[in-house]
């Protein structure tokens, strides 16, 4: 506290110090700054659609075109099974969480570097930046979900009670994108080539996930190792919740969810440790 010359009253001030200790995460500051989080998300959404010719239609066209290509190549030519589900719906249901994940990861990885003007000028919880970048693409996911509903009506697929679990798998999808994004965004501040590597890794990751093919094609002896890919549990969960043709492999989903939990916890710790140097390095 300090005395002012004009009034003689004490003027409050706050001393900002780096967090001490590995687990001093100060997550309460993120909650206190939730209004700023809202404006960061809104800024990202407006930036995405500003000065675009077709606006939100492009969000729908990307997974739709990918679905058509997958249907032609993997279903018609390669004869990949789809667990008794019409292949267009089978593929598009998986592309919903995947398209969100790919967009969120790309935005989150470059979020801190892209906000260098904020990081170097004012103080606020830096964790808000990747958090906003990972939440903004949910708007795109909602638009794509409407197309899936049209496909389900066209192929006469009626949702089951598993639909009630969809918010849980949506939350798991957001956690997965944020978990990986926290690591990549912190690393990208110091090593700028991380931003160039992420798109390449995302392409490989897509074919290592059960988007064009079902998990049942993976041999049983490799399934546990395969489920270490966190997107496996996410995609399986979406298919079960929306299509509900059979009970999912809960072991696969549990392993994937566990991996996401550890990735997210480690990502938050690593990000908080590295953020002390952001303003100097960026």
LUMMIGU-36534 format. One record per residue (C-alpha): z, x, y; residue number from 1. Coordinates in steps of 0.25 Angstrom, whole numbers, plus 5000, padded with zeros to 4 digits. Last residue first. Example, Ala and Ser with C-alpha at 12.3 -4.5 7.8 and 13.67 -1.06 7.14 Angstrom:
<pts>
> w|u|v|seq
> 5029|5055|4996|2
> 5031|5049|4982|1
</pts>
This chain:
<pts>
> w|u|v|seq
> 4890|5036|4943|282
> 4898|5047|4940|281
> 4909|5047|4951|280
> 4910|5032|4952|279
> 4910|5030|4936|278
> 4921|5041|4934|277
> 4933|5031|4932|276
> 4924|5022|4925|275
> 4924|5031|4913|274
> 4937|5027|4907|273
> 4936|5012|4910|272
> 4922|5012|4903|271
> 4928|5020|4891|270
> 4939|5010|4889|269
> 4930|4998|4891|268
> 4920|5003|4881|267
> 4930|5007|4871|266
> 4936|4992|4871|265
> 4922|4987|4871|264
> 4917|4995|4859|263
> 4930|4992|4851|262
> 4928|4977|4853|261
> 4913|4978|4850|260
> 4915|4986|4837|259
> 4925|4975|4833|258
> 4915|4964|4836|257
> 4905|4971|4828|256
> 4914|4972|4816|255
> 4918|4957|4817|254
> 4904|4952|4818|253
> 4899|4960|4806|252
> 4911|4955|4798|251
> 4909|4941|4803|250
> 4895|4941|4796|249
> 4890|4928|4802|248
> 4892|4915|4795|247
> 4878|4908|4794|246
> 4868|4900|4802|245
> 4877|4899|4814|244
> 4865|4900|4824|243
> 4873|4902|4837|242
> 4886|4908|4833|241
> 4881|4915|4821|240
> 4869|4921|4828|239
> 4878|4925|4840|238
> 4889|4931|4831|237
> 4879|4939|4823|236
> 4873|4945|4836|235
> 4887|4949|4841|234
> 4891|4955|4828|233
> 4879|4964|4827|232
> 4880|4967|4842|231
> 4892|4976|4839|230
> 4884|4985|4830|229
> 4896|4989|4821|228
> 4890|4978|4812|227
> 4880|4987|4806|226
> 4890|4996|4800|225
> 4897|4984|4793|224
> 4883|4979|4789|223
> 4878|4991|4783|222
> 4883|4988|4768|221
> 4879|4974|4770|220
> 4864|4978|4773|219
> 4859|4972|4786|218
> 4850|4961|4784|217
> 4861|4951|4785|216
> 4863|4955|4800|215
> 4851|4947|4803|214
> 4838|4953|4810|213
> 4832|4954|4823|212
> 4845|4954|4831|211
> 4854|4960|4821|210
> 4858|4973|4829|209
> 4853|4987|4827|208
> 4839|4982|4832|207
> 4846|4979|4845|206
> 4854|4992|4846|205
> 4842|5000|4846|204
> 4836|4993|4858|203
> 4850|4994|4865|202
> 4851|5009|4862|201
> 4838|5011|4870|200
> 4842|5002|4881|199
> 4856|5010|4882|198
> 4850|5024|4882|197
> 4845|5023|4896|196
> 4858|5018|4902|195
> 4865|5029|4894|194
> 4856|5039|4901|193
> 4865|5038|4913|192
> 4877|5046|4907|191
> 4889|5045|4915|190
> 4888|5031|4921|189
> 4880|5027|4908|188
> 4892|5030|4899|187
> 4901|5020|4906|186
> 4890|5009|4905|185
> 4887|5013|4891|184
> 4901|5011|4886|183
> 4904|4999|4894|182
> 4891|4993|4890|181
> 4894|4994|4875|180
> 4906|4986|4876|179
> 4901|4976|4886|178
> 4889|4973|4878|177
> 4898|4971|4865|176
> 4908|4963|4873|175
> 4897|4954|4879|174
> 4892|4951|4865|173
> 4906|4949|4859|172
> 4908|4938|4870|171
> 4895|4932|4866|170
> 4900|4932|4852|169
> 4913|4925|4856|168
> 4905|4915|4864|167
> 4896|4911|4852|166
> 4908|4907|4844|165
> 4907|4893|4847|164
> 4892|4893|4842|163
> 4898|4895|4828|162
> 4900|4880|4828|161
> 4885|4879|4824|160
> 4872|4880|4833|159
> 4860|4871|4828|158
> 4847|4878|4826|157
> 4835|4869|4827|156
> 4825|4880|4829|155
> 4821|4875|4843|154
> 4835|4872|4846|153
> 4840|4886|4843|152
> 4829|4892|4850|151
> 4832|4884|4863|150
> 4847|4888|4861|149
> 4842|4903|4860|148
> 4835|4901|4873|147
> 4848|4896|4880|146
> 4855|4908|4875|145
> 4845|4917|4882|144
> 4850|4912|4896|143
> 4864|4913|4892|142
> 4862|4928|4887|141
> 4856|4931|4901|140
> 4868|4926|4908|139
> 4877|4935|4898|138
> 4869|4947|4904|137
> 4879|4948|4915|136
> 4892|4950|4906|135
> 4889|4964|4902|134
> 4885|4969|4916|133
> 4898|4962|4922|132
> 4906|4970|4912|131
> 4899|4983|4914|130
> 4902|4982|4929|129
> 4916|4976|4928|128
> 4922|4988|4920|127
> 4921|4995|4933|126
> 4933|4988|4938|125
> 4931|4988|4953|124
> 4931|4999|4964|123
> 4921|5001|4974|122
> 4910|5011|4978|121
> 4905|5019|4967|120
> 4906|5009|4956|119
> 4899|4998|4964|118
> 4887|5007|4968|117
> 4886|5012|4954|116
> 4884|4998|4948|115
> 4872|5002|4940|114
> 4879|5013|4934|113
> 4890|5004|4930|112
> 4881|4993|4924|111
> 4870|5002|4917|110
> 4876|5000|4903|109
> 4881|4986|4906|108
> 4867|4981|4910|107
> 4860|4987|4898|106
> 4872|4983|4889|105
> 4872|4968|4894|104
> 4857|4967|4893|103
> 4857|4972|4878|102
> 4869|4964|4875|101
> 4863|4951|4881|100
> 4850|4953|4873|99
> 4858|4955|4861|98
> 4867|4943|4862|97
> 4855|4934|4863|96
> 4845|4942|4855|95
> 4853|4938|4842|94
> 4851|4923|4844|93
> 4837|4926|4848|92
> 4834|4933|4834|91
> 4840|4922|4825|90
> 4834|4911|4834|89
> 4820|4917|4833|88
> 4822|4920|4818|87
> 4825|4906|4814|86
> 4838|4907|4807|85
> 4839|4909|4792|84
> 4846|4922|4792|83
> 4835|4928|4801|82
> 4827|4936|4791|81
> 4818|4948|4796|80
> 4803|4945|4792|79
> 4798|4958|4798|78
> 4786|4951|4804|77
> 4790|4937|4807|76
> 4805|4939|4809|75
> 4807|4953|4814|74
> 4794|4955|4822|73
> 4790|4941|4827|72
> 4804|4935|4828|71
> 4809|4948|4835|70
> 4798|4947|4845|69
> 4801|4933|4848|68
> 4816|4936|4849|67
> 4813|4948|4859|66
> 4805|4939|4868|65
> 4816|4928|4868|64
> 4827|4939|4870|63
> 4820|4944|4883|62
> 4814|4931|4888|61
> 4827|4925|4890|60
> 4833|4935|4900|59
> 4819|4936|4906|58
> 4820|4921|4909|57
> 4832|4923|4917|56
> 4824|4928|4929|55
> 4809|4927|4927|54
> 4804|4935|4939|53
> 4817|4943|4942|52
> 4822|4946|4956|51
> 4836|4945|4953|50
> 4839|4940|4938|49
> 4847|4953|4934|48
> 4853|4956|4947|47
> 4859|4942|4948|46
> 4865|4943|4934|45
> 4871|4957|4937|44
> 4877|4952|4951|43
> 4883|4940|4944|42
> 4890|4949|4934|41
> 4895|4958|4945|40
> 4900|4946|4953|39
> 4907|4941|4941|38
> 4914|4954|4938|37
> 4918|4955|4952|36
> 4926|4942|4950|35
> 4932|4948|4938|34
> 4938|4959|4945|33
> 4953|4955|4941|32
> 4948|4955|4927|31
> 4942|4968|4928|30
> 4954|4974|4934|29
> 4963|4969|4922|28
> 4954|4978|4913|27
> 4962|4990|4918|26
> 4957|4999|4907|25
> 4969|5008|4905|24
> 4966|5011|4891|23
> 4962|5025|4891|22
> 4973|5029|4902|21
> 4972|5029|4917|20
> 4963|5020|4925|19
> 4957|5026|4937|18
> 4965|5023|4950|17
> 4962|5013|4961|16
> 4973|5012|4971|15
> 4974|4998|4977|14
> 4977|4994|4991|13
> 4987|4985|4998|12
> 4989|4985|5013|11
> 5003|4986|5018|10
> 5006|4978|5031|9
> 5007|4986|5044|8
> 4997|4976|5050|7
> 4987|4985|5057|6
> 4991|4999|5053|5
> 4991|4996|5038|4
> 5002|5000|5028|3
> 4998|5005|5014|2
> 5000|5000|5000|1
</pts>
